[in-house]
């Protein structure tokens, strides 16, 4: 069967409804003549029950909502395709991984976990990274997160951890936040959460963009080749734009100023042709080597450090199309860990095993019955034939009378497929043991990898993590919970426990940190270390230029030219929309009025010269706040030599790290180049006065 990157779109197109050039009709196809007044006896009279158009319109409206996802309710999605770099036949017989020319259509949904559907995008949380591959052998769903480990080891604790994290049941607060007693109570009593806690308190939990975060399959899966040889695998997604985060003060402000920040960023980037790209990678472990790793591969609270098993690049995911309709696609898409194709298999990870049950089960309620695989976004491209039937909202009309297997009345059809014909064969595995509820000894170390993570971070990243713990635990009202968490932190790291204890005004328990097994630090855990390993880029970054009448348009253009040449965008911001009059008499178009935008929506700020413009900006409180806020969030600030007065008014020294002033770099092209280089560093943590950041 031929599938290419356009196949899913062609299938979806059959269900699209195009209003252009068509009459308004009822659901029964009756053309509507009037839709602004209900049918009444006289213009001021009672409404008639026979008004079928009113009744249908109102009934349909009343039933528009479906239950939101019990977790990951808030999300955004995009279409795209996956293409392997080369055949992966040596690891797997999965057909979508055999041919470097083959492009498999995908649908990817990113999400937060704890918040409800209308919550803000930039809250501190794990991000979901769920990929549906529409392969010729059926759908493969890789339902991952942007963090490679999980809070718990056994899925039976999932309702507990989610209840603890969600708003508390008596008053339903707080929304989309773990900074409350019940969550930390759970953490303090369940130390297997601690490794994941290190990740969620780190900058990873406040990504700059869905386009700039990693994804992980989390569990150990199996890849199976055509000789039925199985190997363990961990799936990784690495964003080609690098992994970047916000700062906490910025994330909190964005939650109010643009709660759709990540959704908008993804949507706009795709509309502009800046297609997000991620590299799929495999960490492979031969079954015979599993015992030598020092961690149990079935324990989802552990990683395999990349120093121990490198990530092998496998192929690229490109997101190149926004959904046509949010509800039809993003809301109704149903991912399921159990959706795998021949060549991929499960393991006995007890978290994964629970997930194999939960997804289909939750979707029965959320999508109103068992036929949700027929919803266009969920429908496989591979043909579906079986004896499943009936139930709410059945679309398929099965032909014939033989709705059972085996049958002779239907000629034995649909028939079974051997492995050679693409039939799914579970990897044979010897299993025996006592029936019991227990955790293996090999799951019992909860501190080593928490310590490995903390110690692998750069000093600024550690500082952010400590601040996050101070914030979250600072909101906890029960002292005993804070104290219990500190007891755990004492087993992770001396700096961590002392700094957090100090912030909470509690005595630090004596530090007894564990020694991480395996490498003492792992580079791939630190975003700062990873940044040094990837080529610097400002692609798709957004830069604000603050201007007023009298601006030097040539300087503005020189910077715009350089930024755009490197794939970034410059937005001109002034007091009012319309245009400002440049010093050369020309009009400069304004993209945003200062009232409708804010520094937290940009990656850097530029102040061009022009005496009158500079004089206005340095006196204007809103403009000064814009520059200062960007500076305090450690973003690059660029200023023409003639705009040093604005820096001065903002108490910024032109020699501070990440400040690019024309008085030092020289104006024009030199300034533009230096400015772009500084933006490529993302943030300048070495600013000594950054402790002025509010919150
Ligand atoms: Fe889950 C949704 C990822 C553990 C039960 N999960 C959901 C989504 C993602 C993840 C990305 C949203 C999919 C979408 O966009 O529609 N979940 C994970 C990861 C986990 C994990 C990476 C740990 C490795 N989840 C987990 C456990 C259970 C669930 C242990 C239950 C035993 N997850 C669900 C669910 C959801 C879900 C209740 C809610 C909505 C849905 O499935 O369709 O079944």
Boltz pocket constraint, residues with backbone or C-beta under 6 A from the ligand:
constraints:
  - pocket:
      binder: B
      contacts: [[A, 69], [A, 70], [A, 71], [A, 72], [A, 75], [A, 109], [A, 110], [A, 111], [A, 127], [A, 128], [A, 129], [A, 130], [A, 143], [A, 144], [A, 145], [A, 147], [A, 149], [A, 150], [A, 154], [A, 155], [A, 156], [A, 158], [A, 216], [A, 217], [A, 218], [A, 219], [A, 300], [A, 330], [A, 333], [A, 334], [A, 335], [A, 351], [A, 354], [A, 355], [A, 358], [A, 359], [A, 360], [A, 362], [A, 363]]
      max_distance: 6.0
